[in-house]
Amino acid sequence: MKPLTSYDMLDGPEWIQDECAEGYRDGRRPDSPYPTSNLSPAYIHGFNNARRDAGTMPPVGMHEIASTWNMIVCSEIIE
């Protein structure tokens, strides 16, 4: 299996990518509260990844991150 990169995460409708990027930006700010369920799964995914990158959440493997992203994209497209 080839190594995954952040480029592999760019699939999906643009609005889902935007939500994830917004969550990531907010997650990088240490004063941001943890997102509630009224925010999209893509936003929360980005937020969690920012916290992992900052070292405030435990790391997970890239394949788990990619799998979660793929589930988010598929669930949003189907709805």
N, C-alpha and C positions, 0 to 999 in steps of 0.2 A: 504494500500500500504506500502510495506516495505521501510525503509530509504535506499537511494542510498549511495554508498560509491565510492571512487576513483577506487576501484577494478572493479566496474561495467563499467568503462570507457575503459577497456582494450580489448574490442572486436574490430575486424577489422584486415585487413592485417598489417603485421609488419611495412611496409614502411609508412603507415598512422600514426601508433603509433609513429614512429621515427620522423616524421614531427611535430607532436603535441608536443613531448618532446623537440625538438629543438626550437620551437616557445616559449614554456614555459621558457626554459633556457634564451633565448634572452629577453623575457618579464620581467624577474626578474632583468635584468640589467637596471638601471635607465637611462642610456645614449642611449639605443637602440631606434631608430626611429620607429614610428608605421609602420607596414608592409604595403606594397603596394599590388595591385591586382595581381602582377606577382608571388606572393607566394601562396602556396596551402591553401585551406580553413582549413585544419588540422593544419597547422603552425599558421595561424591567430587565430584559436580557442585556441591553447595552449598559444599564446602570450596574448590574452585577459584574460584568466584565471589567468595567472601569475600577470597581472596588477590588477585584482580583489583581488587576494590573498595579494598583496602588499598594497592594499587600495587606489590605484590611479585611479581605475574605480569603478563605483557603483556595488555592489554585485547583483547577480541574484540567483534564486533558483536552487538547484541541479537538479531538474527535467527539468528545461529549459536547463541547461548545457548538461544533458544526451540526451535530445531530439535533440539539435543541433549536438552533436557528432554522434548520430544515422543517422541523415540526411546526414552528411558528409560521413560517411562510406558507406551508401547505394548509394549515388551519385557517389562515386569513383568506387564502385564495378560494377555498371551498365554500366559505360562508356566504 
